[in-house]
Amino acid sequence: MKAAMLGICMLLVSVLDASPLRKAHNSPVSMGEYVIDSGKALSQLKAWFGWRNLTCPICRVVFTAVDVALLSEKIEDRVAALAARVCKELHLADERVCTQITELFKVDVIYVLRESLLRPAEVCALVVGRDCGHYDIYAEWNITLPAVPKPPVVPPSPPKPGSAQSRVLFLTDVHWDRDYTEGTTAECKEPLCCRNESGVPHWHHSGAGLWGTYSNCDLPLRTVENLLQHLAATGPWDWVYWTGDIPAHNIWAQTRSQQLMELSSISQLIHKYLGSVPVYPAVGNHESTPVNLFPPPFVHGNRSSAWLYDRMADEWNIWLPAAALETLRLGGFYTVEIQPGLRLVSLNMNFCAKENVWLIINSTDPAGQLQWLINVLQDSENKGEKVHIIGHIPPGLCLKSWSWNYYHIVNRYESTIAGQFFGHTHLDEFQMFYDEETLTRPLGVAFIAPSVTTFVNLNPGYRVYYMDGNYSGSSRLVLDHETHILNLTEANNHTIGPSWTLLYRARDMYKLQTIFPADWDGLIKTFLQDDHIFQKFWYLNHKGHVSEPCKDVCKTAVLCFLRTGRYEDSKLCDGLGTGVSYKDITKVIRKRALC
């Protein structure tokens, strides 16, 4: 969430005012060749409308002061108060949100800064941009692959007619707002609306709908429960993939007890309505509080994520075996055999997230998760198993070294990895994987399913995958998929209740014989040549509710996103849009990382 990043950065900037070098209010602070007046700096920041517009010289002075200020043992309260002041002065949020978000983030952020020993140039490369310094805080690193030759690649082929299929339900980004209130305003000053504290709508605006609202609003429990009732009636399901993000977007006012209550409530509701159907969850970035902050396993005690992983293990032990629960408690990831010949790997993608400030301390394969993944994949290759990978954040939105290492792993084990499934962006999309040598042969696709929540301006939705089924020699590949939605306009105006309907089926919509990696690569080429079909994709991408077409930079950025399964790989975006820079493209793509 943008609000979370703003809260973090305001904390960092405000340490200047808490520095012991400060002599009096608005007095200048001298640092080598720079002299900065903190009062004038605040005025400049206010004029520039946010931390992203900090100049490099001011940033270096600020974080030189940070280094000194962090030597103080008792700065947390002063930092939080001053960060809240800056947040209010810049009108980043209203007073209550500014105060609460800085208070929530202060302890973890200051601890990380103390432990990280960052140089000002490194911090400013992160906050201002790489032109302001070296980006060494996320230095490049490489995983180690076994010295086992890669098996010959056999192109995928459709199964024989009449072969068994698996029907798999995919849920992601529920974002239940327990304070959602029908009739409240959907246009408020806070990052999340449709709540009692949002107030009442103006006379010419309608209030929050009974089942949800097209705006910065999450879902009431009645809609989540109605979805689960619908899913119970439209089975049978062979199994369920569920990739996290349970809580609402009120990230400034969350507590551990509230997060755990919501985790337990939704887990138990899924079990109540889906009964004996196996459910395989993954950890979302919103499960923790503060949001996005997931300490690696080397962090112990109250600062660790044990409070969260332990509850997950307690709630999910109805679906997961003991061995899976062991690594879940350690780092939020696990592997399990779904059926003979098919293995699942559930990754904790928070260990690849740019928003997880704990990775500033050490971003090299946090928790050893990727090396663990390699071991699992090699063992499956040896056994002849196929593997599905699920996670919350798509790998193309991860930190660069993590993303490129993951891409390398997918290349090596392309014959073993039969499917990749993610969420997080709230949109209906995908990302491609190509052979590393030529970047021309498509070898994998990461499916990104739409959210259950409406946030932002969407219909609620869910995904169904049809996969090559449970028989000897099955490829376990995705053969087709469907997206289902709840049309909110109809639901909120209907007297007989909501109706979940099929929005589209992939093969029928795009006239495809198969939906293997080569088919998705060909579809991107079609999007480039036929804007009518691309705009159809854009409409489906937003679950049937989009206000305007996607043209020019928008279209180029979307096509770039679809082609680049690894972060900052500009080669695959060449030729997608005339006169559009990769810098412009990345600005659009990065918005997807803030869900």
Secondary structure, 3 states (H helix, E strand, C coil): CHHHHHHHHHHHHHHHHHCCCCCCCCCEEEECCEEEEHHHHHHHHHHHCCHHHCCHHHHHHHHHHHHHHCCCCCCHHHHHHHHHHHHHHCCCCCHHHHHHHHHHHHHHHHHHHHHHCCCHHHHHHHHCCHHHCCCHHHCCCCCCCCCCCCCCCCCCCCCCCCCCEEEEEEECCCCECCCECCCCCCCCCCCCCCEHHHCCCCCCCCCCCCCCCCCCCCECHHHHHHHHHHHHHCCCCCEEEECCCCECCCHHHCCHHHHHHHHHHHHHHHHHHHCCCCEEECCCCCCCCCCCCCCCCCCCHHHCCHHHHHHHHHHHCCCCCHHHHHHHHHHCCEEEEEECCEEEEECCHHHHCCCCHHHHCCCCCHHHHHHHHHHHHHHHHHHCCEEEEECCCCHHHCCHHHHHHHHHHHHHCCCCEEEEEECCCCCCEEEEEECCCCCCCEEEEEEECCCCCCCCCCCCEEEEEEEECCCCCCCCCEEEEEEEEECHHHHHHCCCCCCEEEEEEHHHHHCCCCCCHHHHHHHHHHHHHCHHHHHHHHHHHCCCCCCCCCCHHHHHHHHHHHHCCCCCCHHHHCCCCCCCCHHHHHHHHHHHHCC
